């Protein structure tokens, strides 16, 4: 039975003990005292806004980090792991149910835990780097990862963003961890035994441990990675214990025990310390790491934990999460949906990862994953822009522009250090996925008001992506097939470049953003070039089928053609998914397809047809296909990113009520705060950001413009604390599962007819009042000016200073 809840103004007096100015400040010399005293609360918090925490209920309680963990290679319900971390933290911590090196490090259906590891994994497909783990055992010594694994139950497991606890049944030990950004505290509760051990596994591909009994410490490094690192890559760690060691062993390659040997270095080494414990005795471990040096790891430990107890670190971590989650306060709504919302918001706030540290002079520095040097300034990593340009970065521009400014500064450093912008970084360039989506993130940040970064250098970098093909370090950076795209207007199907049609469509949208950015910067000649290229999507629209189709170098369309064929000309999707990837010119797409009704028919067809597919390109049914097949929504594949904006396109075709009903259907059926809570890969916050935006009632279909497109709000009452401290109140009284339709909408208590909202107006704060209904209002939002922005029509105020767009080019056979 589903429950409704009214979130009352329950006082959290404990929040008064935490300085909000520190929570929202930046790492700098002026914060040096706070940095030492307040540990996890010190890092450069991304926005100065300070929600009213005293009168806000505990929102952290609603987050379930296990959402999406019931996943496997064959079928993803999120492909997540419980990340015990602070927002955008340099290090996460997670229990390991899988062997070292397995990308599915925590699977909900597994029964044993091998340890709790420091992880930097953005996705099971990219895997981990710099990982190491800590495990407790009792009785006869077991340190091999399979032998030491202990049975556990979710009934004796607690997972929250700021705290994880699990009972290791084989050893009668409770293991707990609580995080800071670059450090953590462990607490192990032991039984009475003469044989209590803690095992540090430094993992393979190069590692070192050194036990310092007199200092009660272990130091060392882990070098494991799956690419994207320079030759001198190390993750240096320091562990500080609060109990003397009675046993000190290490092991060497091949799990070879080295009794009483305090140091080991090799391909895969580890350390074992032991002691006698009384029943209920707790052993504490403070852990920190650094990609820079052992000394920096020690500095991170002292700065972020110092003399704090486990409880103090846990409290601070809880308060940091409360501070961020309270930026969006669901004041009234369904309890299960509230849990899903905050569990999703938690995922949005994890990536990209801070890959920088604060040195002894309080200067922000980073180890470069591109050239191996230690350099000044910001660096962020573990992000695939193919996923996150769609909603994650627009969310940052709305709620965390200061953070996004720091990320942009990090992109400047990436370009200076590698010569290219990243498209998938983990921690350096990785050769996966397609597109030129860094340009979209940069343009959207600038066009929405970001000025705290070097836009000229970033513009130079984006222009290089669009003009230079030689010298790319991996296939994902720059533009694969650039010379063809710039000369023919598309990447041909028959020249050996896979996913060619998808590349063309994504390059065209990147060019739209470059057109907008160049116009705003006064670069009129460049703007004209990019404006013309942004229409290249028309080159691939097949006049016969009205679907996007691969095209050969000689101008002919690829044949035979099956719009249900996944892969091949497309990326993790088929033509029915990618034909909507014209984010900037839906009106032009409609015209080219044959008009509004044809467009609507094709939208409807995606939902109304059975989930048939052609997987011949892959030779087996990949998990993205299976996730589409099993949810009973036809060929709508919400579990993967290319089609996630598609439902909003009904707003461009005179039937916004269809968007409202279908969006509500997806939110209620495909999301829940449970281990199977997603319908596919979560992917660095993107699938979660879709939910967060959609639950608020609007979505950024077209980054690079000022607009959000209307959907169907999920809650009755929501308050957003904006970065400037102003409030945006969203009201939908009486909003229920049976009322997905917008009967009327008011903005600032004035009737609002449009199916789009202005970023410029929203960030000034105000009040949105939705009147929801069980039946669609088929008269609202039908005027031309009510439709969201399309480049071809520009039928209302343009979102930037860009010149008026030219007429669209007709598709040619």
C-alpha positions in Angstrom: 0.0 0.0 0.0 1.4 3.4 -1.0 1.7 6.1 1.5 1.3 9.9 1.4 3.4 12.2 3.6 3.4 15.8 4.5 6.9 16.8 5.4 6.6 19.0 8.4 9.0 21.6 9.6 10.8 19.3 12.0 13.7 21.2 13.6 17.2 19.8 13.2 18.9 21.7 16.0 22.1 19.7 15.4 22.6 21.6 12.2 23.4 24.7 14.2 26.7 23.2 15.2 27.9 23.3 11.6 29.0 26.5 9.9 27.0 27.0 6.8 29.6 29.5 5.5 32.2 26.7 5.5 29.7 24.3 3.8 29.3 26.7 1.0 32.8 28.1 0.8 35.9 27.3 -1.3 39.2 25.7 -0.6 41.5 28.7 -0.2 43.9 30.3 2.2 41.1 32.2 3.9 39.5 29.0 4.9 42.6 27.3 6.3 41.4 27.2 9.9 38.0 25.9 8.9 39.7 23.3 6.7 41.6 21.9 9.6 38.8 22.0 12.1 35.8 20.9 10.0 37.3 18.1 7.9 34.8 16.8 5.5 32.8 20.0 5.4 35.7 22.1 4.1 36.0 21.4 0.4 35.0 24.0 -2.0 31.2 23.6 -1.9 29.7 24.5 -5.2 27.2 27.2 -4.3 26.7 29.9 -1.8 23.0 29.2 -1.3 22.1 28.1 2.2 18.8 26.3 2.6 17.0 26.7 5.9 18.3 23.5 7.6 16.9 24.3 11.0 13.4 24.0 9.7 14.0 21.3 7.1 13.4 17.6 8.0 16.1 15.0 7.6 16.2 14.3 3.9 19.2 12.0 4.0 17.0 9.3 5.5 15.2 9.0 2.2 18.3 8.1 0.2 18.8 4.4 -0.7 22.4 3.9 -2.1 21.4 0.4 -3.0 19.0 1.7 -5.7 20.1 0.1 -9.0 22.5 -2.5 -7.5 20.5 -5.5 -8.7 22.3 -5.6 -12.0 24.5 -7.8 -14.1 26.2 -7.9 -17.5 23.0 -9.3 -19.1 20.5 -6.8 -17.6 21.0 -3.5 -15.9 18.7 -2.0 -13.3 21.2 0.8 -12.8 24.6 -0.8 -12.8 25.3 1.1 -9.6 27.1 0.3 -6.4 26.5 1.9 -3.0 28.8 4.9 -3.1 29.5 5.9 0.5 30.9 9.4 -0.3 30.5 13.1 -0.1 29.1 15.0 -3.1 31.7 15.0 -5.9 34.2 13.4 -3.5 37.7 12.4 -4.7 37.2 8.9 -3.1 34.1 6.8 -2.7 33.9 3.7 -0.6 31.8 0.6 -1.3 31.5 -3.0 -0.1 32.9 -5.6 -2.5 30.9 -8.7 -3.3 32.8 -9.5 -6.5 36.4 -10.4 -7.0 39.1 -7.7 -7.4 38.9 -6.2 -10.9 35.2 -7.2 -11.5 33.4 -4.1 -12.7 30.2 -5.3 -11.0 31.9 -4.8 -7.6 28.6 -5.0 -5.6 25.7 -7.1 -6.8 22.6 -7.1 -4.7 22.0 -10.8 -5.1 25.5 -11.8 -4.0 25.9 -13.4 -0.6 29.5 -12.7 0.4 31.6 -9.6 1.0 35.4 -9.6 0.4 36.1 -6.2 1.8 35.2 -2.5 1.7 37.2 -0.7 -0.9 38.1 2.8 -1.9 36.8 3.1 -5.4 36.8 5.6 -8.2 34.7 3.6 -10.6 32.3 5.6 -12.8 30.8 2.6 -14.5 31.3 -1.2 -14.6 32.1 -0.7 -18.3 35.0 1.6 -17.5 35.9 -0.2 -14.3 38.1 1.1 -11.5 41.5 2.6 -10.8 43.6 3.3 -7.7 41.4 0.9 -5.6 42.3 -0.9 -2.4 40.3 -2.5 0.3 40.1 -3.2 4.0 38.6 -6.4 5.5 38.2 -7.8 9.0 38.5 -11.6 9.9 38.7 -13.6 13.1 39.9 -17.0 13.9 42.4 -18.8 11.6 44.0 -16.3 9.3 42.4 -16.0 5.9 43.6 -13.3 3.5 43.1 -14.6 0.0 40.1 -12.7 -1.4 37.9 -15.8 -1.9 38.8 -17.5 1.4 38.3 -14.3 3.5 34.9 -13.5 2.0 32.2 -13.6 4.6 28.5 -14.3 4.3 26.2 -11.3 5.0 22.6 -10.4 4.8 20.8 -7.2 3.7 18.9 -7.6 6.9 22.1 -6.8 8.8 23.3 -4.1 6.4 22.7 -0.4 6.5 23.5 1.8 3.5 23.3 5.6 3.6 25.4 8.2 1.7 27.3 9.1 4.8 27.5 5.7 6.5 27.7 2.0 5.7 27.5 -0.9 8.1 27.4 -4.6 7.6 27.6 -7.7 9.8 30.3 -10.1 8.7 28.6 -13.3 9.8 31.6 -15.6 9.4 33.7 -13.5 11.8 31.1 -12.0 14.2 32.3 -8.6 13.2 30.4 -5.4 12.3 32.3 -3.3 9.8 31.4 0.4 9.3 32.7 3.3 7.2 31.9 7.0 7.0 33.5 9.3 4.4 35.1 12.7 3.8 36.1 13.9 0.4 39.6 12.4 0.4 39.6 10.3 3.6 37.3 8.1 5.6 36.9 6.5 9.1 36.3 2.8 9.6 35.0 1.2 12.8 35.2 -2.6 13.4 33.3 -4.1 16.3 35.0 -7.4 17.2 34.0 -10.4 19.4 36.3 -11.7 22.2 39.2 -13.4 20.4 42.9 -13.8 20.4 42.8 -13.8 16.6 41.4 -10.5 15.3 42.9 -9.3 12.0 42.5 -6.4 9.6 43.6 -7.0 6.0 44.7 -4.3 3.6 44.5 -5.5 0.0 46.4 -3.1 -2.2 45.2 -4.9 -5.4 47.1 -5.9 -8.5 48.9 -4.1 -11.4 51.5 -2.7 -9.0 51.2 -2.1 -5.3 53.2 -1.5 -2.2 52.6 -1.7 1.6 54.7 -0.8 4.5 53.7 -1.5 8.1 54.8 1.0 10.8 53.9 -0.7 14.1 55.3 2.0 16.4 53.2 4.6 14.6 50.2 2.3 14.3 50.2 3.0 10.5 50.3 1.3 7.1 51.4 3.3 4.1 51.7 2.4 0.5 50.2 2.8 -2.9 47.9 1.1 -5.4 48.4 1.4 -9.2 45.6 -0.7 -10.6 43.8 0.9 -13.5 42.1 0.1 -16.8 43.6 2.8 -18.9 43.7 6.6 -18.9 46.7 7.0 -16.7 50.3 8.2 -17.2 53.2 5.9 -16.5 53.8 7.4 -13.1 50.3 7.0 -11.8 50.0 6.1 -8.1 47.3 6.3 -5.5 49.2 6.8 -2.2 47.4 5.8 1.0 47.9 6.1 4.7 46.0 4.1 7.4 46.1 5.1 11.0 44.9 2.6 13.7 43.9 3.3 17.3 45.3 -0.1 18.7 48.7 -1.6 18.9 49.5 -4.4 16.6 50.4 -7.9 18.0 50.8 -9.3 14.5 52.3 -7.7 11.4 52.5 -9.7 8.2 52.5 -8.9 4.5 52.0 -10.9 1.4 53.5 -10.9 -2.0 52.5 -11.8 -5.5 50.4 -15.0 -5.7 49.0 -14.6 -2.2 52.3 -15.7 -0.7 52.3 -14.9 3.0 55.4 -13.2 4.4 55.2 -13.7 8.2 56.5 -10.8 10.2 57.7 -9.0 7.1 56.7 -5.3 7.4 57.1 -4.3 3.7 56.1 -5.7 0.4 56.2 -4.4 -3.2 55.2 -6.1 -6.3 52.3 -6.8 -8.7 49.8 -7.6 -6.0 50.7 -7.1 -2.3 48.9 -6.5 1.0 49.3 -6.2 4.7 47.8 -8.0 7.7 47.8 -6.7 11.2 46.4 -8.6 14.2 45.5 -8.2 17.9 43.4 -9.6 20.7 40.0 -8.1 21.3 37.3 -8.2 24.0 33.7 -8.7 23.2 32.3 -5.6 21.6 35.7 -3.9 21.4 35.9 -1.4 18.6 39.0 -0.8 16.5 39.1 2.4 14.5 41.0 3.2 11.3 41.5 6.6 9.7 42.3 6.3 6.0 43.2 8.9 3.4 44.8 8.9 0.0 46.4 11.1 -2.6 47.3 10.9 -6.3 50.2 13.3 -5.6 52.4 11.8 -2.8 52.5 10.1 0.5 53.0 13.4 2.2 49.8 14.8 0.6 47.9 11.7 1.7 49.0 12.4 5.3 48.0 16.0 4.8 44.6 15.0 3.5 44.1 12.7 6.6 45.0 15.5 9.1 43.0 18.1 7.3 39.8 16.2 6.7 39.8 14.0 9.9 42.5 15.1 12.3 41.3 14.3 15.8 37.7 13.7 14.9 35.9 10.6 16.2 34.0 8.3 14.0 30.8 9.8 15.2 32.0 13.3 14.4 33.0 12.4 10.9 29.7 10.7 10.4 27.8 13.7 11.6 29.7 16.1 9.4 29.1 13.8 6.4 25.4 13.7 7.1 25.3 17.4 7.4 27.0 17.9 4.0 24.4 15.7 2.4 21.6 17.4 4.2 22.9 20.7 3.0 22.9 19.6 -0.7 19.7 17.6 -0.7 17.8 20.5 1.1 18.4 22.7 -1.9 15.3 20.9 -3.3 12.8 20.3 -0.5 9.9 18.1 -1.4 7.3 19.6 1.1 4.4 17.4 0.1 4.0 14.2 -1.9 4.0 10.5 -2.0 6.5 8.9 0.4 7.8 6.3 -2.0 8.3 8.9 -4.7 10.1 11.2 -2.2 12.5 8.3 -1.5 13.0 7.8 -5.3 13.6 11.5 -5.8 16.3 11.9 -3.1 17.9 8.6 -4.1 18.1 9.9 -7.6 19.3 13.3 -6.5 22.1 11.7 -4.5 23.3 10.0 -7.8 23.3 13.3 -9.6 25.5 14.8 -7.0 28.3 12.1 -7.1 29.9 12.8 -10.5 32.1 14.2 -11.9 34.7 13.4 -9.3 37.0 16.0 -7.8 40.5 15.0 -9.0 42.3 17.8 -7.2 43.7 18.3 -3.7 44.8 21.2 -1.4 48.5 21.4 -0.7 50.3 22.6 2.4 50.0 26.2 1.2 46.3 25.9 0.9 46.6 26.0 -2.9 44.4 23.9 -5.2 46.6 21.5 -7.1 46.1 18.3 -9.1 48.0 15.3 -10.4 47.4 15.4 -14.1 46.0 12.2 -15.5 47.1 13.5 -18.9 50.8 14.3 -18.5 51.7 13.0 -15.0 52.7 16.4 -13.6 51.5 18.0 -10.4 50.0 21.3 -11.5 47.9 24.1 -10.0 44.2 24.4 -10.5 41.0 22.3 -10.7 40.6 18.9 -12.3 37.5 16.8 -12.5 37.1 13.3 -13.9 35.0 10.1 -14.2 32.4 11.4 -16.6 31.0 10.5 -20.0 29.7 13.6 -21.6 27.7 11.5 -24.1 25.5 10.7 -21.2 25.6 13.8 -19.0 25.3 16.7 -21.5 21.6 15.9 -21.6 20.5 16.7 -18.1 23.3 16.6 -15.5 25.2 19.6 -16.7 22.1 21.6 -17.3 21.1 20.8 -13.7 24.5 22.1 -12.5 23.8 25.3 -14.5 20.5 25.7 -12.7 21.5 24.7 -9.2 25.3 24.6 -9.0 26.8 27.2 -11.4 29.8 27.7 -9.1 30.6 24.0 -9.3 30.1 24.0 -13.0 32.5 27.0 -13.3 35.1 24.9 -11.5 34.5 22.0 -13.8 35.0 24.4 -16.8 38.3 25.5 -15.2 39.2 21.8 -15.1 38.4 21.5 -18.8 40.8 24.4 -19.5 43.5 22.5 -17.6 42.7 19.3 -19.5 43.1 21.1 -22.8 46.4 22.6 -21.8 47.7 19.4 -20.4 46.6 17.0 -23.2 45.9 19.2 -26.2 42.2 18.1 -26.3 39.0 18.3 -24.4 37.8 15.2 -22.7 34.7 13.3 -23.8 35.1 10.3 -21.5 37.6 10.7 -18.7 38.5 8.1 -16.1 40.8 9.5 -14.9 42.4 10.5 -18.3 41.1 10.2 -21.8 39.3 6.9 -22.5 38.5 5.7 -26.0 34.8 4.9 -25.5 31.5 6.4 -26.8 31.1 9.1 -29.5 30.2 12.7 -30.0 31.7 16.2 -29.4 29.6 16.9 -26.4 32.2 18.8 -24.4 31.2 21.7 -26.7 27.6 21.5 -25.5 28.6 21.6 -21.8 30.9 24.6 -22.4 28.4 26.5 -24.5 25.5 25.9 -22.1 27.6 27.0 -19.1 28.6 30.3 -20.8 25.2 31.0 -22.3 23.5 30.5 -19.0 25.7 33.1 -17.4 28.9 31.4 -16.4 31.8 33.8 -16.5 34.3 32.3 -13.9 36.4 30.4 -16.5 38.6 31.1 -19.5 36.0 31.0 -22.3 38.5 32.0 -25.0 40.7 29.0 -24.3 37.7 26.7 -24.2 36.3 28.2 -27.4 39.7 27.5 -29.0 39.5 23.9 -27.8 36.0 23.4 -29.1 36.9 24.9 -32.4 39.9 22.5 -32.6 37.6 19.6 -32.0 35.5 20.8 -35.0 38.5 21.5 -37.3 41.4 19.1 -36.5 41.3 15.4 -36.8 44.9 14.5 -36.6 46.7 13.8 -33.4 43.8 12.7 -31.3 45.1 10.5 -28.5 42.0 8.2 -28.4 39.0 7.7 -30.7 36.5 9.4 -28.4 38.2 12.9 -28.3 37.8 15.4 -31.1 35.6 14.1 -34.0 36.1 10.8 -35.6 35.3 11.2 -39.3 35.7 15.0 -39.2 37.0 15.4 -42.7 34.0 13.6 -44.1 31.6 15.5 -41.9 33.0 18.9 -42.8 33.1 18.2 -46.6 30.0 16.0 -47.1 27.9 17.2 -44.2 27.8 13.7 -42.7 30.0 10.8 -41.7 29.6 8.1 -44.4 28.4 4.6 -43.6 30.8 2.9 -45.9 34.2 4.3 -44.9 34.9 2.1 -41.9 33.7 4.5 -39.2 31.2 2.8 -36.9 28.2 4.5 -35.5 28.4 7.1 -38.3 24.8 8.3 -38.3 24.9 8.8 -34.6 28.1 10.8 -34.9 26.6 13.0 -37.6 23.6 13.9 -35.5 25.6 14.6 -32.4 28.1 16.7 -34.3 25.3 18.7 -35.7 23.9 19.5 -32.2 27.4 20.3 -31.0 27.7 22.7 -34.0 24.4 24.4 -32.9 25.9 25.0 -29.5 29.1 26.4 -31.1 26.9 28.6 -33.3 25.2 29.9 -30.2 28.5 30.4 -28.4 30.3 32.0 -31.3 27.4 34.4 -31.7 27.5 35.4 -28.1 31.3 35.9 -28.3 30.9 38.1 -31.4 32.6 35.6 -33.7 30.3 36.1 -36.6 32.2 34.3 -39.3 32.5 31.2 -37.1 28.9 31.5 -36.2 27.8 31.3 -39.8 29.9 28.2 -40.4 28.5 26.4 -37.3 25.0 27.5 -38.1 25.1 25.9 -41.5 26.7 22.7 -40.1 24.0 22.4 -37.4 21.6 21.6 -40.2 23.5 18.5 -41.2 21.0 16.3 -39.6 18.9 16.8 -42.7 21.5 14.9 -44.7 20.5 11.7 -43.0 16.7 11.9 -43.0 15.7 9.2 -45.5 12.9 10.7 -47.6 11.4 7.2 -48.2 11.0 6.0 -44.6 11.3 9.4 -42.8 13.8 7.8 -40.4 17.4 8.7 -39.9 19.5 6.4 -42.0 23.2 5.8 -42.7 24.4 7.3 -45.9 27.3 6.2 -48.2 30.1 8.4 -49.4 28.6 8.6 -52.9 25.3 10.1 -51.4 23.2 6.9 -51.6 21.5 5.7 -48.5 22.8 2.6 -46.8 20.9 -0.6 -47.9 19.4 -2.8 -46.8 17.9 -0.7 -44.1 16.1 -1.9 -41.0 15.1 0.9 -38.6 15.0 -1.6 -35.8 18.6 -2.6 -36.2 20.6 -1.6 -33.1 24.2 -0.4 -33.5 25.8 -0.3 -36.9 25.1 3.3 -37.9 23.9 4.1 -34.4 25.2 4.0 -30.9 23.5 1.7 -28.4 20.2 2.2 -30.2 18.4 2.1 -33.5 17.0 4.6 -36.0 13.7 4.9 -34.0 15.8 6.2 -31.1 18.2 8.4 -32.9 15.8 10.0 -35.3 14.8 12.4 -32.5 18.4 13.5 -31.8 17.8 16.9 -33.3 17.5 18.7 -30.0 17.9 22.1 -31.5 15.4 22.0 -34.5 12.4 19.9 -33.9 10.3 22.2 -36.1 12.8 21.6 -38.9 12.7 17.9 -38.3 8.9 17.9 -38.4 8.9 19.8 -41.7 11.4 17.4 -43.2 9.4 14.3 -42.0 6.4 15.6 -43.8 4.6 17.7 -41.3 3.2 17.7 -37.8 0.9 14.7 -38.1 3.6 12.5 -39.6 5.8 13.5 -36.8 3.2 12.7 -34.2 2.4 9.3 -35.9 6.1 8.4 -35.7 6.3 9.4 -32.0 3.2 7.3 -31.3 4.6 4.4 -33.3 7.6 4.0 -31.0 5.3 3.4 -28.1 2.5 1.5 -29.8 4.6 -1.1 -31.6 5.9 -4.3 -29.9 9.5 -4.2 -28.6 10.9 -5.9 -31.7 14.5 -5.5 -32.5 17.4 -6.6 -34.7 20.6 -7.4 -32.7 22.6 -8.8 -35.6 25.2 -6.1 -35.5 26.3 -7.2 -32.0 25.7 -10.9 -32.5 23.8 -11.2 -29.2 21.2 -9.3 -27.3 23.0 -6.5 -25.5 21.6 -5.4 -22.1 20.3 -2.1 -23.5 18.1 -4.1 -25.9 16.8 -6.4 -23.2 16.0 -3.4 -20.9 13.8 -1.9 -23.6 12.2 -5.3 -24.3 11.0 -6.1 -20.8 9.3 -2.9 -19.6 6.3 -3.1 -22.0 6.7 0.4 -23.6 7.1 -0.7 -27.2 10.4 0.5 -28.7 10.8 3.3 -26.2 14.2 2.5 -24.6 14.4 4.8 -21.6 17.1 2.7 -20.1 19.6 4.3 -22.5 20.2 8.0 -23.1 19.6 8.7 -26.8 15.8 8.7 -26.5 15.3 10.1 -23.0 14.2 13.5 -24.3 11.8 12.1 -26.8 8.6 12.2 -24.8 9.0 16.0 -24.4 8.8 16.4 -28.1 5.0 16.1 -28.1 5.2 19.8 -26.8 6.5 20.8 -30.2 3.7 19.1 -32.2 0.5 20.4 -30.6 -0.2 17.5 -28.2 1.5 18.4 -24.9 -1.0 16.3 -23.0 0.6 13.2 -24.5 4.0 14.2 -23.0 2.3 14.7 -19.7 0.7 11.3 -19.5 3.7 9.4 -20.9 6.2 11.2 -18.6 4.1 10.3 -15.6 4.0 6.7 -16.8 7.8 6.5 -17.0 8.4 8.2 -13.7 6.0 5.9 -11.8 6.8 2.6 -13.6 10.5 2.7 -14.4 11.9 4.4 -11.2 11.9 3.3 -7.6 14.2 3.5 -4.6 14.9 -0.2 -4.7 17.8 -2.4 -6.0 16.0 -2.8 -9.3 15.1 0.9 -9.3 16.3 2.0 -12.8 15.4 0.6 -16.2 19.0 0.6 -17.5 22.4 2.1 -16.7 22.3 5.0 -14.4 25.4 6.5 -16.0 27.0 9.2 -13.9 23.7 10.8 -12.8 22.1 11.2 -16.2 19.2 8.8 -15.8 18.7 10.2 -12.3 18.8 13.8 -13.6 16.1 13.0 -16.0 13.9 11.9 -13.1 14.9 14.9 -10.9 14.0 17.4 -13.7 10.9 15.5 -14.8 9.6 15.2 -11.2 9.9 19.0 -10.9 7.8 19.4 -14.1 10.3 20.5 -16.7 13.4 19.3 -18.6 16.3 20.8 -20.6 15.6 19.3 -24.0 18.0 21.8 -25.7 21.2 22.7 -23.8 22.6 25.8 -25.3 19.2 27.6 -25.1 17.5 29.4 -22.3 14.5 27.0 -22.1 13.2 24.1 -20.2 10.3 22.1 -21.7 7.2 21.4 -19.6 6.2 17.9 -18.5 4.1 16.8 -15.6 5.2 17.6 -12.0 5.2 14.7 -9.6 4.7 16.4 -6.3 2.2 18.7 -4.7 4.7 21.1 -3.2 8.5 21.7 -3.8 10.8 24.5 -2.8 14.1 25.1 -4.6 16.8 27.2 -3.0 18.6 28.7 -6.0 22.3 29.5 -6.1 21.6 33.2 -5.5 19.6 32.4 -2.4 16.3 33.1 -4.0 13.4 30.6 -3.8 11.5 28.9 -6.5 8.2 27.4 -5.2 6.5 24.8 -7.3 2.9 24.0 -6.3 0.5 21.4 -7.7 -2.2 21.0 -5.0 -4.1 17.8 -5.1 -1.6 16.2 -7.5 -2.2 12.5 -7.6 -1.3 9.5 -9.7 -4.6 9.9 -11.6 -3.9 13.6 -12.3 -1.0 13.7 -14.8 -2.5 16.5 -17.0 -1.8 20.2 -16.8 -5.2 22.0 -16.7 -3.6 25.4 -16.2 -0.3 27.0 -15.2 0.5 30.3 -13.5 3.9 31.9 -13.1 4.1 34.7 -10.5 0.3 34.4 -10.1 -0.2 35.2 -13.8 -1.7 32.8 -16.3 1.2 31.2 -18.2 0.3 29.6 -21.6 3.6 28.4 -22.8 5.0 24.8 -22.8 8.4 26.1 -21.9 10.0 28.0 -19.0 12.8 30.5 -19.2 16.0 29.8 -17.3 16.6 33.6 -17.0 13.3 34.0 -15.2 13.4 30.8 -13.1 16.7 31.7 -11.5 15.2 35.0 -10.2 12.9 32.9 -8.1 9.2 33.0 -7.9 6.2 30.7 -7.9 4.9 28.1 -10.4 1.3 27.0 -9.8 0.1 23.9 -11.6 -3.5 23.0 -11.7 -3.6 19.3 -12.4 -6.4 17.2 -13.9 -7.5 13.7 -14.6 -8.3 14.6 -18.2 -6.2 16.4 -20.8 -6.7 20.0 -21.6 -6.4 19.9 -25.3 -6.7 23.7 -25.7 -3.8 24.8 -23.6 -0.4 25.5 -25.1 -1.3 25.2 -28.8 -0.3 28.6 -30.1 2.9 28.9 -32.1 4.6 31.0 -29.4 3.7 28.3 -26.8 6.0 25.7 -28.5 9.5 25.4 -27.3 12.5 26.8 -29.2 13.4 25.4 -32.6 16.2 26.9 -34.7 14.2 26.9 -37.9 11.3 28.9 -36.6 12.7 31.0 -33.7 9.1 32.0 -33.1 9.6 33.7 -29.8 12.4 35.5 -28.1 15.7 33.9 -29.0 17.6 32.5 -26.0 20.9 34.1 -26.8 22.3 37.0 -28.7 22.7 34.7 -31.7 21.6 36.1 -35.1 18.4 34.8 -36.7 18.9 31.3 -38.1 18.6 30.6 -41.8 16.0 28.5 -43.5 16.5 24.7 -43.2 17.8 22.7 -46.1 15.5 20.1 -47.6 16.6 16.5 -47.3 18.0 15.0 -50.5 17.8 11.4 -51.5 
